[in-house]
Amino acid sequence: MMTMPATGFEQENLFSIMESLKYQDTKWRDGQTFCLVYDGGKEIAEVNKRAYNLFMSENGLNPSAFPSLKTMENEVVSIIAHHLGSTGDVCGTMTSGGTESILMACKAARDWGIQHKKIKGRPQILMPESAHPAFNKAAHYFGLDIVTIPMKAFRADIIAMRQAITEQTAMLVGSAPNYPFGVIDPISDIAQLAQEYNLWCHVDACIGGILLPFFRKLGQDVPLFDFTLPGVTSLSVDLHKYAYAAKGTSVILYKNNDFRRNQFFVATDWPGGIYASPSMTGTRPGGAIASAWAILHFLGEEGYLKLSQTIKQTTEEFVKRIDAIDGVTVVVPPEMSIIALSSDQFDIYQIGDEMGLRGWYMDRQQSPPSLHLTIMAGHAKSVDQFFRDLEAAILSVKTISRKLSNIKIQMKKTFMKSMPQGLVSKMIRNEGQAIRDNHGAIPKRTAAMYGMLSSIQSEGDLIELVLNIMDGIFTQKSTPISKATKDSDKFVERVADVS
Ligand SMILES: Cc1ncc(COP(=O)(O)O)c(C=O)c1O
């Protein structure tokens, strides 16, 4: 077990430890990372840091203590509402991210459904398979049922959605765009369906809410997806994605105050006083609110349009060059800046491994197996290197040794499929335990692991395996990083060991 140091560290020492730790991390500043970080460049980072520092200790929970934060939050919400088709009534709050915005919308829809539609039992959310797992999380937390709607051309199948509506249905969901494939669900059809059946329609524009209106201004034919559609009840849009604000910034919008009231929480009988909180968290970091306000005002329409233009051109360049390579393909032509890269000739996870060894970070996706690319303005500088490395990666996967390992994966998969389920479960538990004992360390080459995962037929086994990995990841390692600090050589060794 790790203990608190008996005496404090020198600042110099402290920051050198943390700087060194960063070396293990993915190289997003070089344009080699395709998710998790939305890099707008150095100047934007500086503005974020200054704004965050200025309000780092302030707490948005109590607006009467910090009217500054109340003003900034309301202005941020108002700017974003206007950006997304409000003519005046749309309102909302800031939250800590897309997940919290979605949790809030689902909780509000649940309470509205129970009160206004008199839904008995567990209210249902109808959503396409591609919708973000934040909705599953909301269902898990708030006692809702998810009904998954199949996709047609990687978008929600509206006919199937209509057929799935029951008396329990509270909410219909569409994404603009969805995260795995980067295409937009038929939002106007979904919103119309919601109106027809008096249902709550939520648009998940967490990743597209900022960028899509700018793509439209740049001449792209973007379908309507926001409050210009009368059937849209709520919409989530993240500012820590394509608005480039600090992490921990999102906005949840509602058609009007009546819908938003379902989000708020009030406790009246607490000895500590009447407690009112607008969203999931209690304390609300002032730095995040300040960063969002600052960056919207720093960039303005002009700044966002310029960045959006680079993103649009870079995405088009990526698609064009992928199309020109034999063996890889985009799963579906993107409608914004997200590409799912797959292959009908090679194991795409092996290509992912080869790219990983060359410094590229891309998420592995399933159904169909693909690599995820969210394009940023910063990728404009790394596009040539990406394609040089992609060609090299494909060549490498074509070689005998990789082919052999592919055969081994196939054999293992076939073997697992023919084994009795009890034995497979035991084997998976053992593998999971080994990963847990190794502190959740995931090997550099993961193709075999992803190949195996796809052949696990029991959902229970898969969940057990992932829970074991998570246990391992969130467990303290036997040698604390700080033990090596008195001796910098040892510390470098330790970092190398971790990476
Ligand atoms: C479409 C969509 N919805 C929701 C989320 C969840 O956002 P967060 O990770 O900020 O909670 C994401 C994240 O990538 C997303 O792309």
The ligand as a Gaussian input file, in Angstrom:
#p B3LYP/6-31G(d) Opt

LIG

0 1
 C      -21.415000      11.047000     -29.830000
 C      -20.860000      11.045000     -28.435000
 N      -21.696000      11.076000     -27.388000
 C      -21.239000      11.072000     -26.124000
 C      -19.899000      11.046000     -25.840000
 C      -19.422000      11.015000     -24.401000
 O      -18.692000      12.168000     -24.083000
 P      -17.709000      12.242000     -22.824000
 O      -16.600000      11.289000     -23.103000
 O      -17.291000      13.674000     -22.795000
 O      -18.453000      11.861000     -21.615000
 C      -18.993000      11.001000     -26.910000
 C      -17.560000      10.914000     -26.671000
 O      -16.754000      10.759000     -27.553000
 C      -19.487000      11.013000     -28.244000
 O      -18.669000      10.986000     -29.297000

